[in-house]
Amino acid sequence: MSMGARRRIAREGMSGRQLLMAQAAVVGSMVAALIVKELPGIMRELRIYRMTGGLRAHRRYP
């Protein structure tokens, strides 16, 4: 087979870009699920933080 007679072989499956987009979708959905699961606890912590005075509380709580 000479150098000029080579044909490109079409590969089946996903391209690198498609694989990267699929991985990004999976990771994004996992992060979204984690945020939704932890949201009640985050809201509770924010409420406690506001009740204790937030950033202005350094005089009361050394």
N, CA, C and O atoms as a CHARMM CRD file, in Angstrom:
* protein
*
  248
    1    1 MET  N      0.84500  -1.16000   0.00000 PROA 1      0.00000
    2    1 MET  CA     0.00000   0.00000   0.00000 PROA 1      0.00000
    3    1 MET  C      0.89500   1.22900   0.00000 PROA 1      0.00000
    4    1 MET  O      1.76500   1.36200   0.86100 PROA 1      0.00000
    5    2 SER  N      0.69800   2.10200  -0.93100 PROA 2      0.00000
    6    2 SER  CA     1.53100   3.30000  -1.01500 PROA 2      0.00000
    7    2 SER  C      0.98000   4.37700  -0.09200 PROA 2      0.00000
    8    2 SER  O     -0.14600   4.26400   0.39200 PROA 2      0.00000
    9    3 MET  N      1.76100   5.41300   0.15300 PROA 3      0.00000
   10    3 MET  CA     1.36700   6.47800   1.06700 PROA 3      0.00000
   11    3 MET  C      0.14500   7.24600   0.55300 PROA 3      0.00000
   12    3 MET  O     -0.68400   7.67800   1.35500 PROA 3      0.00000
   13    4 GLY  N      0.01600   7.42200  -0.75600 PROA 4      0.00000
   14    4 GLY  CA    -1.08500   8.18800  -1.30700 PROA 4      0.00000
   15    4 GLY  C     -2.39000   7.41500  -1.35000 PROA 4      0.00000
   16    4 GLY  O     -3.44800   8.02400  -1.51100 PROA 4      0.00000
   17    5 ALA  N     -2.35700   6.11200  -1.21400 PROA 5      0.00000
   18    5 ALA  CA    -3.55900   5.30100  -1.35700 PROA 5      0.00000
   19    5 ALA  C     -4.23800   5.01200  -0.02600 PROA 5      0.00000
   20    5 ALA  O     -5.19400   4.23900   0.01300 PROA 5      0.00000
   21    6 ARG  N     -3.77400   5.60800   1.05700 PROA 6      0.00000
   22    6 ARG  CA    -4.39300   5.35600   2.36600 PROA 6      0.00000
   23    6 ARG  C     -5.75200   6.03300   2.45400 PROA 6      0.00000
   24    6 ARG  O     -5.92700   7.16500   2.00000 PROA 6      0.00000
   25    7 ARG  N     -6.68400   5.34900   3.02500 PROA 7      0.00000
   26    7 ARG  CA    -8.00400   5.92500   3.25800 PROA 7      0.00000
   27    7 ARG  C     -8.21100   6.08600   4.75200 PROA 7      0.00000
   28    7 ARG  O     -7.71900   5.29900   5.56000 PROA 7      0.00000
   29    8 ARG  N     -8.94200   7.11300   5.09100 PROA 8      0.00000
   30    8 ARG  CA    -9.26700   7.30500   6.50800 PROA 8      0.00000
   31    8 ARG  C    -10.36700   6.33300   6.89300 PROA 8      0.00000
   32    8 ARG  O    -11.34400   6.16400   6.16400 PROA 8      0.00000
   33    9 ILE  N    -10.20900   5.72300   7.99600 PROA 9      0.00000
   34    9 ILE  CA   -11.20100   4.78000   8.49200 PROA 9      0.00000
   35    9 ILE  C    -12.12800   5.53400   9.43600 PROA 9      0.00000
   36    9 ILE  O    -11.67300   6.13100  10.41200 PROA 9      0.00000
   37   10 ALA  N    -13.39000   5.50900   9.15700 PROA 10     0.00000
   38   10 ALA  CA   -14.36800   6.18400  10.00700 PROA 10     0.00000
   39   10 ALA  C    -14.51100   5.39000  11.30300 PROA 10     0.00000
   40   10 ALA  O    -14.77600   4.18800  11.29400 PROA 10     0.00000
   41   11 ARG  N    -14.32800   6.09300  12.40600 PROA 11     0.00000
   42   11 ARG  CA   -14.45800   5.43800  13.70500 PROA 11     0.00000
   43   11 ARG  C    -15.89200   5.53000  14.18300 PROA 11     0.00000
   44   11 ARG  O    -16.56100   6.54700  13.99700 PROA 11     0.00000
   45   12 GLU  N    -16.34300   4.48100  14.78600 PROA 12     0.00000
   46   12 GLU  CA   -17.67400   4.49200  15.36900 PROA 12     0.00000
   47   12 GLU  C    -17.56100   4.93800  16.81900 PROA 12     0.00000
   48   12 GLU  O    -16.51300   4.78300  17.44600 PROA 12     0.00000
   49   13 GLY  N    -18.62300   5.48000  17.33400 PROA 13     0.00000
   50   13 GLY  CA   -18.63800   5.88600  18.73100 PROA 13     0.00000
   51   13 GLY  C    -18.63000   7.39500  18.86200 PROA 13     0.00000
   52   13 GLY  O    -19.00100   8.12600  17.94300 PROA 13     0.00000
   53   14 MET  N    -18.19700   7.83900  20.02500 PROA 14     0.00000
   54   14 MET  CA   -18.24000   9.25900  20.33900 PROA 14     0.00000
   55   14 MET  C    -16.92500   9.93700  20.00300 PROA 14     0.00000
   56   14 MET  O    -15.85700   9.32800  20.06100 PROA 14     0.00000
   57   15 SER  N    -17.02500  11.20300  19.65300 PROA 15     0.00000
   58   15 SER  CA   -15.81500  11.99400  19.47700 PROA 15     0.00000
   59   15 SER  C    -15.37400  12.49900  20.85100 PROA 15     0.00000
   60   15 SER  O    -16.10600  12.37300  21.83300 PROA 15     0.00000
   61   16 GLY  N    -14.21000  13.05100  20.90700 PROA 16     0.00000
   62   16 GLY  CA   -13.70600  13.57400  22.17900 PROA 16     0.00000
   63   16 GLY  C    -14.56000  14.69600  22.72800 PROA 16     0.00000
   64   16 GLY  O    -14.77800  14.78700  23.93700 PROA 16     0.00000
   65   17 ARG  N    -15.04800  15.55900  21.83200 PROA 17     0.00000
   66   17 ARG  CA   -15.87700  16.67700  22.26300 PROA 17     0.00000
   67   17 ARG  C    -17.20700  16.17900  22.81900 PROA 17     0.00000
   68   17 ARG  O    -17.69700  16.70300  23.82000 PROA 17     0.00000
   69   18 GLN  N    -17.79000  15.17600  22.18100 PROA 18     0.00000
   70   18 GLN  CA   -19.06100  14.62300  22.66700 PROA 18     0.00000
   71   18 GLN  C    -18.87600  13.97500  24.02900 PROA 18     0.00000
   72   18 GLN  O    -19.73500  14.10100  24.90200 PROA 18     0.00000
   73   19 LEU  N    -17.76800  13.28800  24.21300 PROA 19     0.00000
   74   19 LEU  CA   -17.49100  12.65100  25.49500 PROA 19     0.00000
   75   19 LEU  C    -17.30800  13.70200  26.58300 PROA 19     0.00000
   76   19 LEU  O    -17.80500  13.53500  27.69700 PROA 19     0.00000
   77   20 LEU  N    -16.60500  14.77500  26.27100 PROA 20     0.00000
   78   20 LEU  CA   -16.39500  15.84700  27.23900 PROA 20     0.00000
   79   20 LEU  C    -17.71500  16.50200  27.62900 PROA 20     0.00000
   80   20 LEU  O    -17.93800  16.80500  28.80100 PROA 20     0.00000
   81   21 MET  N    -18.58300  16.71800  26.65600 PROA 21     0.00000
   82   21 MET  CA   -19.89000  17.31500  26.95100 PROA 21     0.00000
   83   21 MET  C    -20.74000  16.36800  27.79700 PROA 21     0.00000
   84   21 MET  O    -21.45900  16.82000  28.68800 PROA 21     0.00000
   85   22 ALA  N    -20.67100  15.07400  27.53400 PROA 22     0.00000
   86   22 ALA  CA   -21.42400  14.10500  28.33400 PROA 22     0.00000
   87   22 ALA  C    -20.91600  14.07900  29.77100 PROA 22     0.00000
   88   22 ALA  O    -21.70900  14.01500  30.71000 PROA 22     0.00000
   89   23 GLN  N    -19.60500  14.12800  29.94500 PROA 23     0.00000
   90   23 GLN  CA   -19.03600  14.14800  31.29100 PROA 23     0.00000
   91   23 GLN  C    -19.42600  15.42400  32.02200 PROA 23     0.00000
   92   23 GLN  O    -19.73800  15.38400  33.21200 PROA 23     0.00000
   93   24 ALA  N    -19.41100  16.55500  31.32500 PROA 24     0.00000
   94   24 ALA  CA   -19.80600  17.82400  31.94100 PROA 24     0.00000
   95   24 ALA  C    -21.27100  17.77900  32.36500 PROA 24     0.00000
   96   24 ALA  O    -21.62300  18.31000  33.41800 PROA 24     0.00000
   97   25 ALA  N    -22.12200  17.15800  31.56800 PROA 25     0.00000
   98   25 ALA  CA   -23.53800  17.04100  31.92600 PROA 25     0.00000
   99   25 ALA  C    -23.72100  16.17700  33.16600 PROA 25     0.00000
  100   25 ALA  O    -24.53500  16.50000  34.03100 PROA 25     0.00000
  101   26 VAL  N    -22.97900  15.09200  33.26000 PROA 26     0.00000
  102   26 VAL  CA   -23.08700  14.20600  34.42500 PROA 26     0.00000
  103   26 VAL  C    -22.60900  14.91800  35.68200 PROA 26     0.00000
  104   26 VAL  O    -23.27100  14.85900  36.71800 PROA 26     0.00000
  105   27 VAL  N    -21.47200  15.58700  35.59900 PROA 27     0.00000
  106   27 VAL  CA   -20.92900  16.29800  36.76300 PROA 27     0.00000
  107   27 VAL  C    -21.85800  17.43900  37.16300 PROA 27     0.00000
  108   27 VAL  O    -22.08900  17.66400  38.35100 PROA 27     0.00000
  109   28 GLY  N    -22.39000  18.15900  36.18100 PROA 28     0.00000
  110   28 GLY  CA   -23.31000  19.25300  36.48500 PROA 28     0.00000
  111   28 GLY  C    -24.57300  18.77900  37.17200 PROA 28     0.00000
  112   28 GLY  O    -25.05900  19.42700  38.09800 PROA 28     0.00000
  113   29 SER  N    -25.10700  17.65500  36.72900 PROA 29     0.00000
  114   29 SER  CA   -26.31300  17.13500  37.37100 PROA 29     0.00000
  115   29 SER  C    -26.01700  16.63700  38.78600 PROA 29     0.00000
  116   29 SER  O    -26.86500  16.75300  39.67100 PROA 29     0.00000
  117   30 MET  N    -24.84200  16.09300  39.00300 PROA 30     0.00000
  118   30 MET  CA   -24.47400  15.64700  40.35200 PROA 30     0.00000
  119   30 MET  C    -24.32500  16.84300  41.29100 PROA 30     0.00000
  120   30 MET  O    -24.76600  16.78300  42.43800 PROA 30     0.00000
  121   31 VAL  N    -23.71100  17.92300  40.82100 PROA 31     0.00000
  122   31 VAL  CA   -23.55400  19.13100  41.63500 PROA 31     0.00000
  123   31 VAL  C    -24.92400  19.73300  41.94400 PROA 31     0.00000
  124   31 VAL  O    -25.17500  20.14700  43.07600 PROA 31     0.00000
  125   32 ALA  N    -25.81200  19.78400  40.94700 PROA 32     0.00000
  126   32 ALA  CA   -27.15800  20.32000  41.17000 PROA 32     0.00000
  127   32 ALA  C    -27.91300  19.47800  42.19400 PROA 32     0.00000
  128   32 ALA  O    -28.60800  20.02800  43.05000 PROA 32     0.00000
  129   33 ALA  N    -27.79000  18.16000  42.12100 PROA 33     0.00000
  130   33 ALA  CA   -28.46600  17.28700  43.08500 PROA 33     0.00000
  131   33 ALA  C    -27.91500  17.50100  44.48900 PROA 33     0.00000
  132   33 ALA  O    -28.67500  17.49100  45.45800 PROA 33     0.00000
  133   34 LEU  N    -26.60400  17.69400  44.61000 PROA 34     0.00000
  134   34 LEU  CA   -26.00000  17.92900  45.92200 PROA 34     0.00000
  135   34 LEU  C    -26.48000  19.25000  46.51300 PROA 34     0.00000
  136   34 LEU  O    -26.76000  19.32400  47.71000 PROA 34     0.00000
  137   35 ILE  N    -26.57700  20.29700  45.68800 PROA 35     0.00000
  138   35 ILE  CA   -27.05100  21.59600  46.17400 PROA 35     0.00000
  139   35 ILE  C    -28.50100  21.48700  46.63900 PROA 35     0.00000
  140   35 ILE  O    -28.85600  22.01500  47.69300 PROA 35     0.00000
  141   36 VAL  N    -29.33600  20.81000  45.86100 PROA 36     0.00000
  142   36 VAL  CA   -30.74300  20.65800  46.23900 PROA 36     0.00000
  143   36 VAL  C    -30.86400  19.86000  47.53600 PROA 36     0.00000
  144   36 VAL  O    -31.70300  20.17000  48.38100 PROA 36     0.00000
  145   37 LYS  N    -30.03700  18.84700  47.69200 PROA 37     0.00000
  146   37 LYS  CA   -30.09400  18.01700  48.90200 PROA 37     0.00000
  147   37 LYS  C    -29.63800  18.79200  50.13300 PROA 37     0.00000
  148   37 LYS  O    -30.19900  18.61800  51.21500 PROA 37     0.00000
  149   38 GLU  N    -28.63000  19.64400  49.98000 PROA 38     0.00000
  150   38 GLU  CA   -28.06900  20.36200  51.11500 PROA 38     0.00000
  151   38 GLU  C    -28.69600  21.72700  51.36100 PROA 38     0.00000
  152   38 GLU  O    -28.32700  22.39200  52.32900 PROA 38     0.00000
  153   39 LEU  N    -29.62100  22.16600  50.53000 PROA 39     0.00000
  154   39 LEU  CA   -30.19800  23.49700  50.64800 PROA 39     0.00000
  155   39 LEU  C    -30.87700  23.76200  51.99300 PROA 39     0.00000
  156   39 LEU  O    -30.68200  24.84500  52.54400 PROA 39     0.00000
  157   40 PRO  N    -31.65500  22.84300  52.54800 PROA 40     0.00000
  158   40 PRO  CA   -32.25400  23.12800  53.86800 PROA 40     0.00000
  159   40 PRO  C    -31.21100  23.38400  54.95900 PROA 40     0.00000
  160   40 PRO  O    -31.39900  24.26400  55.79900 PROA 40     0.00000
  161   41 GLY  N    -30.13300  22.63600  54.95200 PROA 41     0.00000
  162   41 GLY  CA   -29.07900  22.84700  55.94500 PROA 41     0.00000
  163   41 GLY  C    -28.36300  24.17300  55.74800 PROA 41     0.00000
  164   41 GLY  O    -27.99900  24.83500  56.72000 PROA 41     0.00000
  165   42 ILE  N    -28.15900  24.56300  54.49200 PROA 42     0.00000
  166   42 ILE  CA   -27.51300  25.84400  54.19900 PROA 42     0.00000
  167   42 ILE  C    -28.39600  26.99100  54.67400 PROA 42     0.00000
  168   42 ILE  O    -27.90500  27.95600  55.25900 PROA 42     0.00000
  169   43 MET  N    -29.70300  26.88300  54.42200 PROA 43     0.00000
  170   43 MET  CA   -30.62200  27.92900  54.86700 PROA 43     0.00000
  171   43 MET  C    -30.63400  28.03000  56.39000 PROA 43     0.00000
  172   43 MET  O    -30.68300  29.13100  56.93800 PROA 43     0.00000
  173   44 ARG  N    -30.59100  26.88600  57.07600 PROA 44     0.00000
  174   44 ARG  CA   -30.55900  26.89100  58.54300 PROA 44     0.00000
  175   44 ARG  C    -29.29400  27.57800  59.05600 PROA 44     0.00000
  176   44 ARG  O    -29.35000  28.37200  59.99600 PROA 44     0.00000
  177   45 GLU  N    -28.15100  27.26800  58.43200 PROA 45     0.00000
  178   45 GLU  CA   -26.89100  27.89200  58.84300 PROA 45     0.00000
  179   45 GLU  C    -26.90600  29.39700  58.60800 PROA 45     0.00000
  180   45 GLU  O    -26.38800  30.15400  59.42800 PROA 45     0.00000
  181   46 LEU  N    -27.49300  29.83900  57.50100 PROA 46     0.00000
  182   46 LEU  CA   -27.58700  31.27400  57.23500 PROA 46     0.00000
  183   46 LEU  C    -28.47600  31.97600  58.26800 PROA 46     0.00000
  184   46 LEU  O    -28.17900  33.09200  58.69300 PROA 46     0.00000
  185   47 ARG  N    -29.55800  31.32000  58.66300 PROA 47     0.00000
  186   47 ARG  CA   -30.44800  31.90000  59.67400 PROA 47     0.00000
  187   47 ARG  C    -29.71400  32.04000  61.01200 PROA 47     0.00000
  188   47 ARG  O    -29.83100  33.06900  61.67700 PROA 47     0.00000
  189   48 ILE  N    -28.97000  31.02300  61.40100 PROA 48     0.00000
  190   48 ILE  CA   -28.19900  31.08300  62.65000 PROA 48     0.00000
  191   48 ILE  C    -27.15300  32.19400  62.55200 PROA 48     0.00000
  192   48 ILE  O    -26.95100  32.93900  63.51000 PROA 48     0.00000
  193   49 TYR  N    -26.49500  32.30700  61.41100 PROA 49     0.00000
  194   49 TYR  CA   -25.46900  33.33600  61.20500 PROA 49     0.00000
  195   49 TYR  C    -26.07500  34.73000  61.34800 PROA 49     0.00000
  196   49 TYR  O    -25.47400  35.61400  61.95800 PROA 49     0.00000
  197   50 ARG  N    -27.27300  34.92200  60.78100 PROA 50     0.00000
  198   50 ARG  CA   -27.91400  36.23800  60.89300 PROA 50     0.00000
  199   50 ARG  C    -28.34800  36.51900  62.32900 PROA 50     0.00000
  200   50 ARG  O    -28.27200  37.66200  62.78000 PROA 50     0.00000
  201   51 MET  N    -28.80300  35.49300  63.05700 PROA 51     0.00000
  202   51 MET  CA   -29.24100  35.69500  64.43400 PROA 51     0.00000
  203   51 MET  C    -28.08400  36.06200  65.35200 PROA 51     0.00000
  204   51 MET  O    -28.26600  36.79900  66.32100 PROA 51     0.00000
  205   52 THR  N    -26.89800  35.55100  65.05000 PROA 52     0.00000
  206   52 THR  CA   -25.74200  35.85200  65.89900 PROA 52     0.00000
  207   52 THR  C    -25.07300  37.16100  65.52800 PROA 52     0.00000
  208   52 THR  O    -24.11700  37.56200  66.19200 PROA 52     0.00000
  209   53 GLY  N    -25.53500  37.83500  64.50200 PROA 53     0.00000
  210   53 GLY  CA   -25.01900  39.16100  64.18600 PROA 53     0.00000
  211   53 GLY  C    -24.16600  39.23700  62.94100 PROA 53     0.00000
  212   53 GLY  O    -23.83300  40.34000  62.50800 PROA 53     0.00000
  213   54 GLY  N    -23.79800  38.12000  62.34700 PROA 54     0.00000
  214   54 GLY  CA   -23.02700  38.13600  61.11000 PROA 54     0.00000
  215   54 GLY  C    -21.63300  38.71600  61.29700 PROA 54     0.00000
  216   54 GLY  O    -20.94500  38.40600  62.26900 PROA 54     0.00000
  217   55 LEU  N    -21.23000  39.55200  60.36600 PROA 55     0.00000
  218   55 LEU  CA   -19.88300  40.12500  60.41300 PROA 55     0.00000
  219   55 LEU  C    -19.72300  41.16800  61.51400 PROA 55     0.00000
  220   55 LEU  O    -18.60300  41.44500  61.94300 PROA 55     0.00000
  221   56 ARG  N    -20.83400  41.74900  61.97600 PROA 56     0.00000
  222   56 ARG  CA   -20.75100  42.79100  63.00500 PROA 56     0.00000
  223   56 ARG  C    -20.61900  42.21300  64.40300 PROA 56     0.00000
  224   56 ARG  O    -20.51600  42.97800  65.36200 PROA 56     0.00000
  225   57 ALA  N    -20.61700  40.90500  64.55900 PROA 57     0.00000
  226   57 ALA  CA   -20.66000  40.27500  65.87800 PROA 57     0.00000
  227   57 ALA  C    -19.28100  40.12100  66.51600 PROA 57     0.00000
  228   57 ALA  O    -19.18700  39.55600  67.60600 PROA 57     0.00000
  229   58 HSD  N    -18.22300  40.59000  65.89300 PROA 58     0.00000
  230   58 HSD  CA   -16.88200  40.33800  66.45500 PROA 58     0.00000
  231   58 HSD  C    -16.68900  41.03400  67.79100 PROA 58     0.00000
  232   58 HSD  O    -15.80200  40.64100  68.54700 PROA 58     0.00000
  233   59 ARG  N    -17.48000  42.05100  68.11600 PROA 59     0.00000
  234   59 ARG  CA   -17.36400  42.69900  69.43600 PROA 59     0.00000
  235   59 ARG  C    -18.02500  41.85400  70.51800 PROA 59     0.00000
  236   59 ARG  O    -17.57300  41.84700  71.66300 PROA 59     0.00000
  237   60 ARG  N    -19.09700  41.13700  70.16000 PROA 60     0.00000
  238   60 ARG  CA   -19.81800  40.33700  71.15100 PROA 60     0.00000
  239   60 ARG  C    -19.23000  38.94800  71.33800 PROA 60     0.00000
  240   60 ARG  O    -19.26000  38.39900  72.44000 PROA 60     0.00000
  241   61 TYR  N    -18.69100  38.37500  70.25800 PROA 61     0.00000
  242   61 TYR  CA   -18.17400  37.01200  70.32800 PROA 61     0.00000
  243   61 TYR  C    -16.70100  37.01500  69.92300 PROA 61     0.00000
  244   61 TYR  O    -16.37300  36.84800  68.74800 PROA 61     0.00000
  245   62 PRO  N    -15.81100  37.20700  70.91100 PROA 62     0.00000
  246   62 PRO  CA   -14.38200  37.27900  70.55800 PROA 62     0.00000
  247   62 PRO  C    -13.78300  35.99200  70.09800 PROA 62     0.00000
  248   62 PRO  O    -12.59500  35.94300  69.77900 PROA 62     0.00000
